[in-house]
Amino acid sequence: MAEIENFDTSVFDGEYVTGDVTQDYLDFIEGKRSDGARENTDDDDNAVIELHNTA
């Protein structure tokens, strides 16, 4: 079993344990999640779906 070597504090310090999260990537994700991006979606993209656990 793998030992935990450090604690992920990226939400506080911006240092991600994966080491590959760049500011460009974060800016890209922010653009995808912005209010302006949400307004430009088709109605089909906003359809409600149901998810079910089978456990």
Biopython code that builds the backbone (N, CA, C, O; Angstrom):
import numpy as np
from Bio.PDB.StructureBuilder import StructureBuilder

atoms = [
    (1, "MET", "N", (0.842, -1.169, 0.000)),
    (1, "MET", "CA", (0.000, 0.000, 0.000)),
    (1, "MET", "C", (0.894, 1.242, 0.000)),
    (1, "MET", "O", (1.894, 1.302, 0.716)),
    (2, "ALA", "N", (0.519, 2.226, -0.810)),
    (2, "ALA", "CA", (1.322, 3.453, -0.917)),
    (2, "ALA", "C", (1.177, 4.305, 0.337)),
    (2, "ALA", "O", (0.097, 4.409, 0.918)),
    (3, "GLU", "N", (2.261, 4.896, 0.729)),
    (3, "GLU", "CA", (2.270, 5.794, 1.881)),
    (3, "GLU", "C", (1.934, 7.212, 1.421)),
    (3, "GLU", "O", (2.356, 7.631, 0.343)),
    (4, "ILE", "N", (1.196, 7.931, 2.213)),
    (4, "ILE", "CA", (0.924, 9.339, 1.921)),
    (4, "ILE", "C", (2.168, 10.127, 2.278)),
    (4, "ILE", "O", (2.635, 10.088, 3.416)),
    (5, "GLU", "N", (2.708, 10.849, 1.289)),
    (5, "GLU", "CA", (3.941, 11.592, 1.497)),
    (5, "GLU", "C", (3.712, 13.067, 1.790)),
    (5, "GLU", "O", (4.526, 13.702, 2.461)),
    (6, "ASN", "N", (2.594, 13.621, 1.284)),
    (6, "ASN", "CA", (2.298, 15.019, 1.568)),
    (6, "ASN", "C", (0.804, 15.262, 1.433)),
    (6, "ASN", "O", (0.072, 14.424, 0.906)),
    (7, "PHE", "N", (0.372, 16.393, 1.904)),
    (7, "PHE", "CA", (-1.027, 16.771, 1.920)),
    (7, "PHE", "C", (-1.275, 17.789, 0.816)),
    (7, "PHE", "O", (-0.504, 18.736, 0.662)),
    (8, "ASP", "N", (-2.346, 17.603, 0.044)),
    (8, "ASP", "CA", (-2.675, 18.524, -1.039)),
    (8, "ASP", "C", (-3.253, 19.810, -0.469)),
    (8, "ASP", "O", (-4.349, 19.811, 0.091)),
    (9, "THR", "N", (-2.522, 20.891, -0.612)),
    (9, "THR", "CA", (-2.979, 22.206, -0.151)),
    (9, "THR", "C", (-3.142, 23.170, -1.318)),
    (9, "THR", "O", (-3.095, 24.386, -1.134)),
    (10, "SER", "N", (-3.333, 22.627, -2.526)),
    (10, "SER", "CA", (-3.387, 23.461, -3.729)),
    (10, "SER", "C", (-4.471, 24.526, -3.671)),
    (10, "SER", "O", (-4.299, 25.605, -4.238)),
    (11, "VAL", "N", (-5.564, 24.254, -3.009)),
    (11, "VAL", "CA", (-6.625, 25.251, -2.909)),
    (11, "VAL", "C", (-6.148, 26.483, -2.145)),
    (11, "VAL", "O", (-6.691, 27.574, -2.317)),
    (12, "PHE", "N", (-5.141, 26.309, -1.310)),
    (12, "PHE", "CA", (-4.610, 27.428, -0.534)),
    (12, "PHE", "C", (-3.367, 28.058, -1.157)),
    (12, "PHE", "O", (-3.215, 29.279, -1.141)),
    (13, "ASP", "N", (-2.479, 27.231, -1.703)),
    (13, "ASP", "CA", (-1.196, 27.772, -2.168)),
    (13, "ASP", "C", (-0.961, 27.675, -3.678)),
    (13, "ASP", "O", (0.048, 28.180, -4.170)),
    (14, "GLY", "N", (-1.871, 27.035, -4.425)),
    (14, "GLY", "CA", (-1.734, 26.942, -5.874)),
    (14, "GLY", "C", (-0.681, 25.951, -6.341)),
    (14, "GLY", "O", (-0.385, 25.891, -7.535)),
    (15, "GLU", "N", (-0.110, 25.171, -5.431)),
    (15, "GLU", "CA", (0.874, 24.154, -5.801)),
    (15, "GLU", "C", (0.181, 22.801, -5.828)),
    (15, "GLU", "O", (-0.166, 22.248, -4.784)),
    (16, "TYR", "N", (-0.019, 22.269, -7.038)),
    (16, "TYR", "CA", (-0.765, 21.037, -7.226)),
    (16, "TYR", "C", (0.151, 19.828, -7.146)),
    (16, "TYR", "O", (1.264, 19.856, -7.672)),
    (17, "VAL", "N", (-0.306, 18.771, -6.496)),
    (17, "VAL", "CA", (0.519, 17.585, -6.308)),
    (17, "VAL", "C", (0.871, 16.913, -7.626)),
    (17, "VAL", "O", (1.876, 16.207, -7.704)),
    (18, "THR", "N", (0.069, 17.116, -8.661)),
    (18, "THR", "CA", (0.371, 16.530, -9.961)),
    (18, "THR", "C", (1.519, 17.241, -10.650)),
    (18, "THR", "O", (2.179, 16.668, -11.517)),
    (19, "GLY", "N", (1.762, 18.496, -10.265)),
    (19, "GLY", "CA", (2.877, 19.245, -10.826)),
    (19, "GLY", "C", (2.672, 19.754, -12.230)),
    (19, "GLY", "O", (3.574, 20.382, -12.784)),
    (20, "ASP", "N", (1.500, 19.504, -12.841)),
    (20, "ASP", "CA", (1.313, 19.891, -14.232)),
    (20, "ASP", "C", (0.162, 20.873, -14.459)),
    (20, "ASP", "O", (-0.275, 21.052, -15.596)),
    (21, "VAL", "N", (-0.328, 21.503, -13.408)),
    (21, "VAL", "CA", (-1.399, 22.482, -13.547)),
    (21, "VAL", "C", (-0.769, 23.853, -13.745)),
    (21, "VAL", "O", (-0.093, 24.378, -12.860)),
    (22, "THR", "N", (-1.005, 24.424, -14.926)),
    (22, "THR", "CA", (-0.416, 25.719, -15.253)),
    (22, "THR", "C", (-1.473, 26.819, -15.163)),
    (22, "THR", "O", (-2.671, 26.537, -15.135)),
    (23, "GLN", "N", (-1.027, 28.054, -15.118)),
    (23, "GLN", "CA", (-1.960, 29.180, -15.105)),
    (23, "GLN", "C", (-2.762, 29.219, -16.396)),
    (23, "GLN", "O", (-3.937, 29.585, -16.376)),
    (24, "ASP", "N", (-2.149, 28.846, -17.525)),
    (24, "ASP", "CA", (-2.878, 28.800, -18.801)),
    (24, "ASP", "C", (-4.051, 27.824, -18.722)),
    (24, "ASP", "O", (-5.145, 28.125, -19.199)),
    (25, "TYR", "N", (-3.824, 26.658, -18.122)),
    (25, "TYR", "CA", (-4.887, 25.671, -17.965)),
    (25, "TYR", "C", (-5.996, 26.210, -17.069)),
    (25, "TYR", "O", (-7.175, 26.046, -17.385)),
    (26, "LEU", "N", (-5.640, 26.850, -15.957)),
    (26, "LEU", "CA", (-6.641, 27.403, -15.050)),
    (26, "LEU", "C", (-7.448, 28.504, -15.739)),
    (26, "LEU", "O", (-8.658, 28.601, -15.535)),
    (27, "ASP", "N", (-6.789, 29.331, -16.550)),
    (27, "ASP", "CA", (-7.490, 30.379, -17.300)),
    (27, "ASP", "C", (-8.455, 29.763, -18.306)),
    (27, "ASP", "O", (-9.565, 30.264, -18.485)),
    (28, "PHE", "N", (-8.044, 28.680, -18.963)),
    (28, "PHE", "CA", (-8.896, 27.982, -19.919)),
    (28, "PHE", "C", (-10.153, 27.447, -19.232)),
    (28, "PHE", "O", (-11.263, 27.624, -19.734)),
    (29, "ILE", "N", (-9.975, 26.796, -18.085)),
    (29, "ILE", "CA", (-11.107, 26.249, -17.338)),
    (29, "ILE", "C", (-12.028, 27.369, -16.861)),
    (29, "ILE", "O", (-13.250, 27.239, -16.927)),
    (30, "GLU", "N", (-11.448, 28.461, -16.384)),
    (30, "GLU", "CA", (-12.267, 29.586, -15.927)),
    (30, "GLU", "C", (-13.121, 30.132, -17.066)),
    (30, "GLU", "O", (-14.286, 30.475, -16.865)),
    (31, "GLY", "N", (-12.541, 30.213, -18.263)),
    (31, "GLY", "CA", (-13.289, 30.679, -19.431)),
    (31, "GLY", "C", (-14.440, 29.765, -19.775)),
    (31, "GLY", "O", (-15.506, 30.230, -20.181)),
    (32, "LYS", "N", (-14.240, 28.469, -19.619)),
    (32, "LYS", "CA", (-15.298, 27.498, -19.898)),
    (32, "LYS", "C", (-16.425, 27.600, -18.885)),
    (32, "LYS", "O", (-17.575, 27.302, -19.209)),
    (33, "ARG", "N", (-16.114, 28.014, -17.668)),
    (33, "ARG", "CA", (-17.104, 28.062, -16.600)),
    (33, "ARG", "C", (-17.711, 29.445, -16.403)),
    (33, "ARG", "O", (-18.582, 29.613, -15.550)),
    (34, "SER", "N", (-17.273, 30.433, -17.168)),
    (34, "SER", "CA", (-17.730, 31.801, -16.963)),
    (34, "SER", "C", (-19.201, 31.963, -17.331)),
    (34, "SER", "O", (-19.746, 31.157, -18.085)),
    (35, "ASP", "N", (-19.835, 32.990, -16.808)),
    (35, "ASP", "CA", (-21.234, 33.262, -17.111)),
    (35, "ASP", "C", (-21.437, 33.496, -18.601)),
    (35, "ASP", "O", (-22.433, 33.048, -19.168)),
    (36, "GLY", "N", (-20.508, 34.188, -19.238)),
    (36, "GLY", "CA", (-20.622, 34.439, -20.670)),
    (36, "GLY", "C", (-20.609, 33.165, -21.485)),
    (36, "GLY", "O", (-21.346, 33.050, -22.465)),
    (37, "ALA", "N", (-19.793, 32.215, -21.103)),
    (37, "ALA", "CA", (-19.736, 30.942, -21.816)),
    (37, "ALA", "C", (-21.026, 30.161, -21.625)),
    (37, "ALA", "O", (-21.480, 29.488, -22.549)),
    (38, "ARG", "N", (-21.617, 30.239, -20.454)),
    (38, "ARG", "CA", (-22.873, 29.527, -20.189)),
    (38, "ARG", "C", (-24.017, 30.099, -20.999)),
    (38, "ARG", "O", (-24.910, 29.357, -21.406)),
    (39, "GLU", "N", (-24.014, 31.402, -21.244)),
    (39, "GLU", "CA", (-25.090, 32.037, -21.990)),
    (39, "GLU", "C", (-25.099, 31.628, -23.456)),
    (39, "GLU", "O", (-26.141, 31.727, -24.105)),
    (40, "ASN", "N", (-23.989, 31.178, -23.992)),
    (40, "ASN", "CA", (-23.873, 30.836, -25.407)),
    (40, "ASN", "C", (-24.122, 29.365, -25.691)),
    (40, "ASN", "O", (-23.750, 28.888, -26.763)),
    (41, "THR", "N", (-24.734, 28.633, -24.780)),
    (41, "THR", "CA", (-24.974, 27.215, -24.996)),
    (41, "THR", "C", (-26.334, 26.994, -25.626)),
    (41, "THR", "O", (-27.238, 27.815, -25.474)),
    (42, "ASP", "N", (-26.478, 25.885, -26.335)),
    (42, "ASP", "CA", (-27.763, 25.491, -26.904)),
    (42, "ASP", "C", (-28.647, 24.915, -25.811)),
    (42, "ASP", "O", (-28.150, 24.462, -24.781)),
    (43, "ASP", "N", (-29.955, 24.932, -26.030)),
    (43, "ASP", "CA", (-30.880, 24.380, -25.044)),
    (43, "ASP", "C", (-30.612, 22.906, -24.791)),
    (43, "ASP", "O", (-30.785, 22.434, -23.667)),
    (44, "ASP", "N", (-30.188, 22.162, -25.825)),
    (44, "ASP", "CA", (-29.913, 20.735, -25.662)),
    (44, "ASP", "C", (-28.769, 20.498, -24.679)),
    (44, "ASP", "O", (-28.736, 19.474, -23.997)),
    (45, "ASP", "N", (-27.835, 21.441, -24.605)),
    (45, "ASP", "CA", (-26.700, 21.304, -23.697)),
    (45, "ASP", "C", (-27.123, 21.456, -22.244)),
    (45, "ASP", "O", (-26.402, 21.027, -21.343)),
    (46, "ASN", "N", (-28.277, 22.057, -22.005)),
    (46, "ASN", "CA", (-28.753, 22.308, -20.655)),
    (46, "ASN", "C", (-29.836, 21.325, -20.219)),
    (46, "ASN", "O", (-30.528, 21.556, -19.227)),
    (47, "ALA", "N", (-29.979, 20.237, -20.957)),
    (47, "ALA", "CA", (-31.005, 19.252, -20.626)),
    (47, "ALA", "C", (-30.703, 18.603, -19.277)),
    (47, "ALA", "O", (-29.546, 18.388, -18.915)),
    (48, "VAL", "N", (-31.763, 18.302, -18.552)),
    (48, "VAL", "CA", (-31.626, 17.645, -17.259)),
    (48, "VAL", "C", (-31.441, 16.152, -17.493)),
    (48, "VAL", "O", (-32.172, 15.535, -18.268)),
    (49, "ILE", "N", (-30.461, 15.587, -16.817)),
    (49, "ILE", "CA", (-30.266, 14.149, -16.899)),
    (49, "ILE", "C", (-30.381, 13.565, -15.503)),
    (49, "ILE", "O", (-30.126, 14.246, -14.510)),
    (50, "GLU", "N", (-30.763, 12.315, -15.435)),
    (50, "GLU", "CA", (-30.859, 11.644, -14.142)),
    (50, "GLU", "C", (-29.707, 10.672, -14.000)),
    (50, "GLU", "O", (-29.376, 9.946, -14.938)),
    (51, "LEU", "N", (-29.100, 10.659, -12.830)),
    (51, "LEU", "CA", (-28.014, 9.737, -12.536)),
    (51, "LEU", "C", (-28.477, 8.832, -11.398)),
    (51, "LEU", "O", (-29.102, 9.292, -10.441)),
    (52, "HIS", "N", (-28.172, 7.571, -11.509)),
    (52, "HIS", "CA", (-28.610, 6.615, -10.491)),
    (52, "HIS", "C", (-27.423, 5.801, -10.008)),
    (52, "HIS", "O", (-26.597, 5.351, -10.802)),
    (53, "ASN", "N", (-27.348, 5.621, -8.715)),
    (53, "ASN", "CA", (-26.357, 4.711, -8.135)),
    (53, "ASN", "C", (-26.910, 3.300, -8.168)),
    (53, "ASN", "O", (-28.081, 3.070, -7.865)),
    (54, "THR", "N", (-26.066, 2.372, -8.533)),
    (54, "THR", "CA", (-26.523, 0.975, -8.542)),
    (54, "THR", "C", (-25.991, 0.219, -7.349)),
    (54, "THR", "O", (-26.240, -0.979, -7.207)),
    (55, "ALA", "N", (-25.257, 0.909, -6.484)),
    (55, "ALA", "CA", (-24.688, 0.251, -5.323)),
    (55, "ALA", "C", (-25.683, 0.101, -4.210)),
    (55, "ALA", "O", (-25.351, -0.440, -3.154)),
]
sb = StructureBuilder()
sb.init_structure("model")
sb.init_model(0)
sb.init_chain("A")
sb.init_seg("    ")
for serial, (resi, resn, name, xyz) in enumerate(atoms, 1):
    if name == "N":
        sb.init_residue(resn, " ", resi, " ")
    sb.init_atom(name, np.array(xyz, "f"), 0.0, 1.0, " ", f" {name:<3s}", serial, name[0])
structure = sb.get_structure()
